[in-house]
Amino acid sequence: MSALQPSQPDSPSLSNQTGFLTKIGGFAGSGSEISAYDATTQRLFVISGGTDLEILDLSNPTNPTLVDTLDISEYGAGANSVAIHNGIVAVAVEAEPVTEAGKVVFFRTDGTFLNAVEVGALPDMLTFTPDGSKVLVANEGEPSEDYTVDPEGSVSIINLFNGVENATVSTADFRAFNDRQTELQANGVRILGPNATVAQDVEPEYIAISADGSTAYVTLQENNAVAVVDIATSTVTAIQPLGYKDYTQGNNRLDASDADGEINIRNQPVFGMYQPDAIATFTAGGQTYYITANEGDARIRPTGDEEVPGQAEGDLFNEEVRFSDLPLDPTAFPNAAELQADENLGRLIVTSTMGDTDGDGDFDQVFTYGGRSFSIRDAAGNLVYDSGDDFEQITAATLPDNFNSDNDENTFDTRSDNKGPEPEGVVTARINDRTYAFVGLERVGGIMVYEVTNPDRPVFVQYINTRDFSGDAEEIQGDSGPEGLTFISAEDSPNGTPLLVVNYEVSNTTAIFEVNPPVRISDIQGAAHVSPLVGQDVTDVPGVVTAVDSNGFYLQDPNPDDNDATSEGIFVFTGNSPTVQVGDAVQVSGTVSEFQPGGESTRNLSITQISGDISVEVLSSGNPLPTATIIGAEGRTPPTEIINNDATAPTPEGLNNSPFDPDEDGIDFYESLEGMRVTVRDAVAVSPTNQFGEIFTLADNGENATGVSDRGTINISPNDFNPERVQVQFDDDLLPGFEQTVNVGARLGDVTGVVGYSFGNYEVNVTEPFTPSDSTLQPEVSALRGTDTQLTIASYNVLNLDPKIEDPALTEGGENDVDDDIGSGQFDAIAAHIVNNLNSPDIVALQEIQDNDGAEISAVTSASETLEQLIDRIEAISGIRYAYIDNPFIGNGTSGGQPGGNIRNAFLYNPDRVSFVEGSLRTVTDPADQQTNENNPFFGSRLPLAATFTFNGEDVTVVNNHFSSKGGSAPLFGQLQPADQLQENPAVNSDVDVRRAQARSVRSFVDGITAENPDANVVVAGDLNEFEFISPLTILERSLTNLTNTLPENERYSYIFQGNSQSLDHILVSNNLADRSEFDAVHVNAEFSNQASDHDPLLVRITLNGDSDDALLNNLTTRTATTQSSQVATIDRGAGTAMAEPVTGVTNAATFSAGINLLQPSDTPLTSGLTSPIAAGAANGS
């Protein structure tokens, strides 16, 4: 079994992580039982077991030295316990006789006496509450040796609120349980003292307090129970029976004989009473747990031959017998004679007070002392975990020649018959977001270390024993008989490293151990985007392989810490095909590094990984994979609005220096899962499967998401860029041959994979197949149709449309620039959209029309064949023969986009409905200047194309645009944060300054028209590559009304990028047309995997030549299309209210964007496509 795994039944081999605890110092004094440490003075206060309190200087923990000794004898017969808080030392002192009230004595750390207060009989242990306002004392109340006096057990609560000098004492007693003795015994609480009440019989042994200081848990060792105390009211609220350990089951095994001459750990037909001595609390998952050292103890009076004159040990009361002495029920124990042999169970010490269940005088069950283990229970006392036979298995493997040795004999197998290794002390410690338990074994000696961060899955870490077994036990060498354990955090430690102090009562030594936890994945990841260990070498980092890639593998710690902010997964970069398999438990050594996909220029986040000179040791194979973290309401829910809101500057350092808050910031949420195995619960698609094998989804079928439309998309808004989107990524290296092609609205079910990061997004790389339910979504059909008085105008980016199958030898990108838009059906699909979904608009403003030879590098600039091909397809469907207007102003290779394609804006119009006004075709700037002047706003971009058409006696000027791309924008989940609030910054929203300048040019052009004729009808349409709430649009809105704003906010989209639906395409109208316009974004492409284009077309219907009441609706009325819920709206002039134009380049402008990262823009090439590669450019006129 590896160190990664919890102890399990039938797993005798446990990996011992030597080096976790290392002894660095020690002190041999007059005695050593319990200690307490003061961080301010760096002093250790040690109870000797008598009346001395030794004070050690621990400033050099490798060499503790005696500073002073306080004599406690004037306050009582002996000191039993010591605790320190804020410079106040509290010492529990028993009286003489011990049945009388004891005291708690208070000192300053310099030894100055402060006060002494009276508590109950035999104060055995004390502790401060976490805030130091109270001291709780376990008054054991043991009976006198002659059993003539039996004081009550109790818990004293000393209130220091008004200062030590004014301390007051209240008592939490057990008298309320006196009349419930029968009930308690029936529930398993042992009440066995002769004629004792419950209050007399209970013997409080040890106290642990909850982290909030409200509740104390007190071991009642002989009673096999734990008392629960409400500290505020000084009330015992419950006595929790601990039950019994069934040694017939699983890894509940023991070596029961000291007379068999061998190690024989096996199941036996007996029960163990847990009977813990020490107890400690810890918190996991927001819940309180307590851990017990299950020592075991019998009640005997007198306790020795000399304690009562004329009485030998046990003459007055003794429950101890050997198994061989019990009369056994023949039915329960048909092989009694065999069992009672010394080499079997005969020598085992058991109790004679219980087990005769039917009262016939023989024993139907047999109970032995202690659990030989530690246990973890929840606050209600329910058993969560027990270590079974670990302690005996581990000591047998480590000390086979001294197995179950007593602490006064260096011999073999002297304690197997009597509680075995006898765990007595326990303390818990939180180190690096993990909780560890240290358990002292009183007899054989040594310290067991377990990680208990996950209470139901503790992990054995180390067993260390500094006892010297080589000599005569009477001349003790090393450390023997551990009693008290004290943890000192790194913050309080004199050498800055966590320390464990162990008091050994037999050897009278105090040992100082340095605690050196190994580096875990969570330590490497840290609560940050960049590893706190970057550049450092790490050794033997444990984990289980969860996925294997072509150049490395994903590794996850199956035993997570209790900090959700620190990921438990990591990518191990091997550089070539790794040899490990999924399910291998491994230890990895290498160098911590940060890999930035695409390089620094992308502004991508980096991926924390282990790389360099990689060493991988496979410990075991076929292990279960770590439990996948659920993304969704049943697990961890991603933020729904904020990606990041606290970066100190829009720089990598600004992000890295900002608070790491996965609960609030989406970028931190996914970083906290980097490399981990996750399951997106009930994923629903908000994007179609794209050409990169990506589907963007929402968990819980979108139920908890914000901004979800009726069609199932999730739309951006100025203050919400949807961090709840989860990218699902198909990867042939991780899951060969598996991919699902879906549309928006498809329900994928549970999607399991490992979290990676690429192209500006966190992604769930799928590792397990799933079967989606198909979406029922259908392409929309607009309700808007032209009439005798109503003109319809469409805008449609048709995705690099050209009629040529390119010769790869003539393209810049070779085969990547070759497509067949005719053969793929792109022309037919676009023609069908124009006819069937847009209802054959009167005018169609087209963008991304390529020249006649597509991406071939040539002198061709005309797009006549492209346009005629589309017209032919439209005519074949509808019988309508459109006319076209190409761009006569285009230069060769001057309009950006796919090299050779010369994309441009163009018009189709129905000459039977409208007339082109000859001589009206123009652009907004000098074409020659656009082609040569880098300062021209349209340099390297598309010239707007303006044309005037006549409909029903009125002229309408349409300005067709394709503004500069967002390509190269910083990613939403990237280094420049908060990206969603920096969309006016060109470093984040690429070329927004250029688009602002382009918008000013178009607005100026429009203003020139309306200056000549204030009632001129102007329509500005096209792919503006910007959102309705960003400055290029608000600049235009100073002179125009943006019809996009007439739609409901979550319906404003013509494009889906990385799962975010958004408006890149717009139609704006002169304000005189606002109340005569009806608008529709017709969703036929963006939501579907089989796309004719990546953009949806837009459609406006404008009533001209008369204010027909039949044609107009109220200004604020929104109409819904009759087919597929297409959103249609009418508006008033108020919808075009302009915003103040931001200053170019201001980096902290409070504006927002859709967070395009590495947007494969509509005018840059993609490597592949479902219809054709995307290209960009412009064309020369026809």
C-alpha positions, -999 to +999 in steps of 0.1 A: +000+000+000+014+034-010+014+064+012-014+078-009-039+053+004-058+050+036-054+019+057-079-007+044-088-042+055-064-069+045-037-044+037-008-054+060+018-032+044+018+005+052+043+029+037+064+047+063+074+082+052+106+086+071+116+122+075+081+136+082+091+137+119+128+141+127+141+144+162+163+174+165+167+179+202+159+166+237+162+172+274+165+147+303+149+161+335+135+150+368+104+138+350+084+145+319+046+139+315+029+170+301+042+202+286+030+236+273+048+261+251+049+299+252+057+315+219+065+349+233+093+337+257+101+306+237+098+286+269+086+251+274+068+243+307+071+206+317+052+187+343+075+162+359+050+139+374+057+152+409+056+187+423+081+202+400+073+224+370+104+226+349+109+256+326+130+250+295+145+275+271+134+263+237+149+292+216+173+267+202+151+236+198+181+214+191+194+221+226+167+228+252+181+240+285+167+243+320+159+279+330+140+274+362+120+250+383+089+259+401+080+240+433+042+233+433+042+214+465+027+243+485-004+241+464-010+204+466+004+169+463+014+169+426+010+187+393-009+168+367-013+192+337-001+225+324-015+249+298-005+284+285-023+312+268-012+348+263+015+346+289-007+329+316+004+295+329-022+273+344-012+242+364-036+215+376-026+203+411-042+174+430-048+175+467-037+151+495-057+130+497-067+130+460-103+126+469-103+162+481-108+193+460-077+201+439-065+235+426-056+253+395-026+276+401-019+305+377+016+320+371+031+344+347+056+329+323+084+343+344+072+322+373+053+350+392+024+336+411-010+351+401-038+331+418-050+297+429-086+285+426-103+254+439-117+229+415-129+193+418-112+162+430-081+150+411-078+177+384-061+155+358-060+177+327-067+213+319-069+235+287-077+270+277-106+279+254-093+292+220-098+328+230-082+323+264-112+335+283-118+303+302-099+273+315-116+239+315-104+212+340-112+175+339-117+165+375-113+127+374-127+121+409-111+086+413-122+066+444-099+062+473-076+032+473-098+015+500-129+024+480-145+042+510-146+076+493-157+080+457-159+117+448-179+129+418-163+134+385-168+169+370-155+196+347-146+229+363-149+260+341-127+289+353-138+323+339-109+347+334-129+374+317-122+398+345-086+388+348-068+359+366-069+377+399-107+378+397-112+343+383-145+325+391-153+288+389-184+270+378-189+233+376-204+211+349-214+180+369-231+148+360-258+147+387-286+152+361-277+117+348-280+100+382-315+088+376-307+078+340-282+051+349-302+022+335-307+041+302-270+049+300-260+013+306-285+000+281-269+024+256-234+011+263-221+035+290-202+015+316-213+022+352-196-003+374-185+012+407-199-004+438-229+016+449-218+045+428-241+071+413-234+081+377-218+113+389-194+093+411-187+066+386-177+089+357-140+098+357-133+128+332-099+122+318-091+146+290-107+176+273-108+189+238-126+220+227-143+229+195-127+256+173-154+281+181-149+276+218-185+266+225-183+229+232-160+206+251-156+169+245-144+150+276-133+114+277-148+092+303-122+065+299-134+037+322-170+044+312-162+040+275-179+073+267-174+109+259-192+137+277-203+168+258-202+201+277-218+234+268-192+258+280-214+289+281-238+273+305-214+249+323-237+220+315-230+184+305-255+181+276-248+145+267-229+114+274-220+097+242-215+059+244-186+048+221-197+013+214-175-017+209-149-028+184-159-061+169-127-080+165-143-106+142-147-080+114-123-069+086-091-052+098-103-052+134-076-076+143-053-081+173-025-101+186-041-115+218-014-137+232+020-130+248+026-168+250+026-179+214+061-168+206+051-151+174+034-122+158-002-133+152-025-105+143-059-119+134-096-117+139-109-130+172-144-135+188-140-107+213-151-071+215-129-041+224-139-013+246-124+019+230-119+036+264-099+066+251-075+086+272-065+117+252-089+134+228-084+162+203-107+181+180-103+193+144-125+208+117-132+194+083-157+206+058-169+231+083-178+203+108-163+194+141-147+160+146-129+145+175-101+120+175-094+096+204-064+075+215-081+043+224-059+032+253-082+011+275-083+010+313-096-013+340-108-003+375-088-019+403-087-011+440-062-010+456-040-002+426-010-018+442+000-041+470+012-014+493-016+011+488-039-002+515-025-020+546-033-057+545-048-055+510-032-068+479-037-052+445-073-057+434-085-072+466-114-047+471-124-043+434-109-059+403-128-063+370-097-078+352-096-115+344-080-136+318-100-150+290-092-185+301-108-178+335-142-170+321-170-196+319-180-194+283-214-201+269-211-233+248-234-220+221-216-187+217-182-204+220-185-240+208-146-242+206-141-227+240-113-250+250-093-242+219-099-204+224-089-205+260-055-220+253-027-195+261-014-194+226-049-182+214-071-161+237-064-176+271-039-149+282-060-120+270-070-096+298-108-090+297-135-077+320-157-098+342-183-070+346-201-075+313-209-102+287-234-124+304-262-112+282-288-138+293-280-138+330-273-175+332-238-172+347-217-178+316-204-153+291-220-149+258-197-121+248-163-111+259-149-076+262-113-066+263-097-032+271-089-006+245-092-004+208-054-006+201-062+022+176-073+058+172-108+067+162-125+097+145-160+106+154-183+134+144-197+159+169-226+136+177-203+107+186-209+087+154-179+066+145-164+079+112-132+060+111-111+036+132-075+026+124-083-011+130-051-031+134-028-005+118-008+001+150+001-036+155+007-041+118+030-011+116+050-019+147+053-055+137+068-045+104+090-018+120+101-036+152+096-073+146+120-082+174+103-059+199+067-062+189+043-053+217+072-048+241+064-031+274+081+001+284+100-016+312+112-046+292+132-047+260+117-081+251+094-095+225+056-098+228+050-088+265+019-067+259-001-086+234-024-099+262-030-065+276-039-036+254-010-041+229+008-009+220-016+011+242-022+044+224-025+071+250-017+106+238-030+124+207-027+159+193-039+174+160-022+200+139-031+219+108-001+223+084-004+237+048-042+233+048-040+197+060-047+182+094-024+157+109-029+135+140+001+125+162-006+095+184+017+083+212+020+046+219+026+043+257+041+008+258+061-001+228+068+036+224+070+059+194+047+083+176+022+074+148+014+101+123-017+102+102-031+127+079-068+131+088-078+160+066-105+138+052-120+122+084-134+092+067-102+085+048-071+090+070-037+083+056-008+067+075+022+090+072+050+078+096+059+058+126+089+070+145+104+054+177+134+069+193+136+043+221+168+023+223+159-014+225+195-026+224+202-025+262+187-034+295+153-017+299+162-009+335+190+013+321+167+032+298+183+046+267+165+069+243+128+079+248+104+055+264+067+058+274+053+088+255+026+106+275+019+142+265+022+156+230+024+193+222+024+208+187+041+241+180+031+258+147+056+273+123+043+307+132+051+301+169+081+279+165+115+293+175+131+280+143+102+288+120+095+251+114+066+232+129+076+212+160+062+184+180+072+181+216+068+147+232+070+140+269+083+105+278+072+096+314+093+064+317+126+078+304+119+113+319+129+128+286+114+155+265+120+151+228+118+179+201+108+167+167+108+189+136+078+184+113+086+183+076+055+175+056+064+164+020+054+186-009+020+178-022+002+189-053-018+214-033+014+230-020+027+233-056-006+248-069-011+271-039-041+295-037-028+314-067-024+315-104+013+311-102+028+284-081+046+296-049+072+269-056+078+279-093+114+271-102+120+248-072+128+211-074+102+188-058+107+152-048+083+122-046+051+142-051+024+116-047-007+112-068-028+089-090-027+092-128-061+104-140-054+110-177-025+103-201-017+128-229+008+126-258+034+147-239+026+141-203-001+131-178-025+145-153-017+136-117-041+141-087-037+137-050-065+113-039-063+128-004-071+165-008-064+192+017-094+211+031-089+242+011-110+244-020-087+272-033-058+249-038-060+225-067-052+188-061-043+181-097-014+190-119+000+182-153+033+164-155+051+174-187+073+146-199+079+160-234+071+126-250+046+098-246+046+088-210+047+052-199+023+055-170-013+043-171-045+057-158-049+044-122-012+042-115-002+055-080+031+073-086+056+096-070+070+123-093+101+143-090+110+173-111+109+211-113+079+232-108+073+254-138+046+276-154+038+271-191+021+298-210+002+284-240+010+304-271+036+325-254+036+358-236+020+378-264-013+359-260-018+372-225-029+337-216-027+324-181+001+299-174-004+263-165+014+250-134+032+218-141+060+196-131+086+194-158+124+193-163+143+161-154+112+141-146+115+109-125+084+088-120+081+059-096+051+037-100+040+024-066+009+004-077-015+001-105-052-003-110-061+022-083-095+038-082-094+074-095-098+103-071-134+113-068-143+138-094-153+172-080-188+181-091-193+214-109-228+223-101-252+228-072-243+194-057-207+203-055-189+235-063-209+262-081-189+286-103-196+324-099-222+336-123-212+373-129-177+381-118-146+369-137-123+391-117-129+423-098-099+429-077-068+428-099-045+457-088-036+465-124-043+452-159-010+433-159+001+398-150+014+411-117-019+429-111-037+396-113-011+376-094-011+402-066-049+403-063-068+384-036-075+348-047-112+343-043-127+312-060-161+319-044-164+352-061-141+353-091-146+329-119-110+330-130-100+319-095-127+293-094-114+274-124-078+279-114-086+262-081-096+231-102-066+232-126-055+197-134-082+181-114-108+155-123-142+170-124-178+162-134-199+189-150-233+179-136-261+178-161-243+199-187-263+217-213-248+232-245-248+270-249-227+267-281-226+242-309-197+219-312-171+240-331-143+230-355-119+227-325-139+200-308-152+225-282-187+227-266-194+254-241-219+244-215-237+253-183-240+229-153-273+219-139-290+223-173-285+261-168-308+264-139-285+286-118-270+306-146-278+343-154-286+358-188-300+326-204-322+333-234-354+315-243-334+297-270-309+284-245-280+307-252-262+327-225-258+364-235-233+389-224-243+422-207-222+451-195-217+436-161-219+399-168-196+379-191-208+346-178-180+330-158-203+300-153-197+288-188-177+255-188-158+245-219-160+208-228-130+198-249-126+166-269-091+153-272-081+122-291-050+118-270-071+115-238-102+097-252-094+085-287-122+086-313-148+103-291-166+135-301-201+146-300-216+171-325-244+191-308-264+223-312-273+248-285-297+233-261-284+197-263-283+181-229-250+163-224-257+148-190-227+144-167-194+152-184-163+140-167-128+150-175-097+168-163-094+206-161-069+221-185-062+256-200-057+264-236-064+293-260-075+316-232-100+293-215-102+267-188-115+235-203-128+201-192-109+176-213-132+147-216-120+114-203-152+094-202-178+089-229-213+105-226-244+104-247-262+137-252-298+143-258-303+162-291-315+198-290-349+205-304-338+240-314-346+249-350-334+278-372-356+309-369-379+322-396-385+359-393-420+373-392-409+404-411-419+406-447-419+434-472-452+450-482-462+478-506-452+503-480-426+484-460-390+480-471-369+451-457-331+453-454-309+425-442-273+424-431-254+391-434-218+382-429-214+353-452-181+339-440-155+343-468-178+333-496-161+325-529-168+301-558-134+287-563-117+255-551-083+270-546-051+257-559-030+252-527+001+261-546-013+295-552-024+303-516-004+316-487-016+289-463-015+259-487-042+233-480-054+253-450-066+280-474-085+256-497-123+253-495-152+244-517-181+267-508-202+254-537-196+217-530-200+221-492-234+237-497-225+271-483-239+290-513-271+270-512-275+274-474-270+312-475-294+315-505-320+294-486-316+317-455-321+348-476-352+333-492-368+312-465-356+327-432-353+363-441-383+363-465-363+376-496-353+410-483-354+439-507-318+448-500-291+425-485-259+441-472-233+414-474-200+412-457-170+388-463-176+384-500-144+371-515-131+377-550-136+353-578-106+331-571-109+331-533-077+327-513-054+324-543-028+351-545-035+368-578-044+401-594-081+392-593-101+416-572-136+413-587-162+394-569-187+393-598-187+355-600-191+351-563-221+374-563-236+359-594-233+324-580-252+335-549-278+352-570-282+321-592-289+300-561-314+325-547-332+325-581-333+287-582-351+287-549-374+318-551-376+328-588-363+362-577-334+375-597-314+399-575-290+425-588-257+430-571-233+459-563-197+450-559-171+473-543-154+493-571-131+510-546-112+480-534-074+475-537-057+442-541-046+429-507-056+460-488-087+449-469-073+424-444-085+390-438-075+358-455-046+366-479-057+366-515-094+367-506-099+404-508-130+403-487-154+432-491-188+446-485-214+442-513-251+446-519-278+424-534-311+441-542-344+431-557-349+454-587-386+445-588-389+462-554-362+488-552-342+509-576-305+517-573-299+554-576-272+557-602-241+576-591-250+571-554-224+544-547-196+558-526-175+551-495-168+572-464-131+579-471-107+583-500-100+547-512-065+556-523-058+569-489-073+538-473-050+516-493-018+535-485-021+556-454-015+536-421-033+564-402-065+560-422-090+543-399-098+517-426-062+509-435-060+471-438-097+468-432-129+470-452-141+502-468-178+509-460-199+508-490-228+533-493-256+531-518-289+548-522-320+529-532-355+542-540-385+524-525-421+536-529-409+570-539-385+575-510-347+573-511-329+552-485-291+553-481-276+521-468-241+521-454-226+486-454-198+480-429-173+455-417-152+471-390-118+458-379-117+425-362-113+417-325-087+392-334-058+392-309-079+405-280-068+394-245-087+365-232-115+369-207-097+343-186-063+358-191-036+378-174-051+413-180-079+417-155-106+426-150-109+419-187-146+424-188-142+459-174-113+469-197-130+466-231-122+502-240-085+494-237-070+482-270-046+460-251-076+440-239-102+446-267-080+445-298-084+474-322-112+490-302-095+523-309-095+516-346-132+507-345-138+540-326-121+559-354-141+539-380-173+547-362-164+584-362-158+583-399-192+566-406-210+589-382-194+619-400-205+605-433-241+601-420-240+636-404-231+649-439-261+633-454-285+645-427-270+680-427-281+683-463-315+667-456-325+664-419-352+639-430-329+617-450-335+580-446-302+564-436-295+528-425-261+518-412-256+480-412-230+453-410-205+434-389-192+461-366-172+436-346-183+453-313-209+450-287-238+474-283-225+488-251-190+496-262-179+530-275-178+523-313-215+517-311-223+546-287-203+569-311-227+559-339-257+563-316-250+600-314-265+603-348-284+570-352-306+546-333-292+511-328-320+486-333-301+460-314-311+478-282-348+472-290-345+435-283-346+420-248-311+421-233-306+383-234-318+381-270-292+406-283-269+383-302-258+375-337-227+355-328-215+329-302-179+330-292-167+306-265-202+301-254-210+338-250-238+349-273-232+385-283-240+412-309-212+419-333-236+427-361-259+457-360-284+478-379-288+514-370-312+538-385-315+576-387-336+588-359-364+598-382-368+561-390-367+548-355-404+547-349-410+532-383-386+503-379-391+467-368-360+446-361-351+410-360-319+390-353-326+358-371-308+329-355-300+304-383-262+299-378-246+307-345-265+281-325-259+253-349-229+231-356-238+229-393-233+266-401-234+284-434-217+312-415-205+320-380-228+350-379-266+353-378-282+377-403-302+407-392-334+421-407-351+454-404-385+464-418-391+501-424-424+517-432-420+544-459-443+568-478-470+574-453-476+567-416-498+537-421-515+527-388-517+492-400-480+490-404-469+507-372-471+495-337-468+515-305-432+527-301-424+504-271-442+473-283-422+441-289-436+415-313-427+379-314-422+361-347-447+334-354-419+308-362-392+298-337-397+328-314-377+353-335-375+385-316-389+415-335-392+449-320-404+484-328-387+513-311-389+550-305-363+577-310-352+574-273-336+541-281-307+559-298-295+579-268-258+584-271-231+578-245-201+600-239-172+590-261-143+576-240-108+589-244-088+567-267-064+544-248-077+550-213-071+517-195-095+521-166-126+531-186-156+516-170-168+498-201-173+462-209-167+435-236-175+400-245-140+389-237-128+377-271-096+358-266-076+348-296-109+352-315-107+334-347-123+365-362-146+365-391-118+379-411-089+356-402-082+321-414-091+290-394-074+257-399-106+239-407-143+245-409-176+228-414-182+248-445-151+267-455-121+282-439-127+317-426-109+343-445-110+381-448-104+408-473-122+431-498-128+431-535-125+454-564-156+466-582-176+450-609 
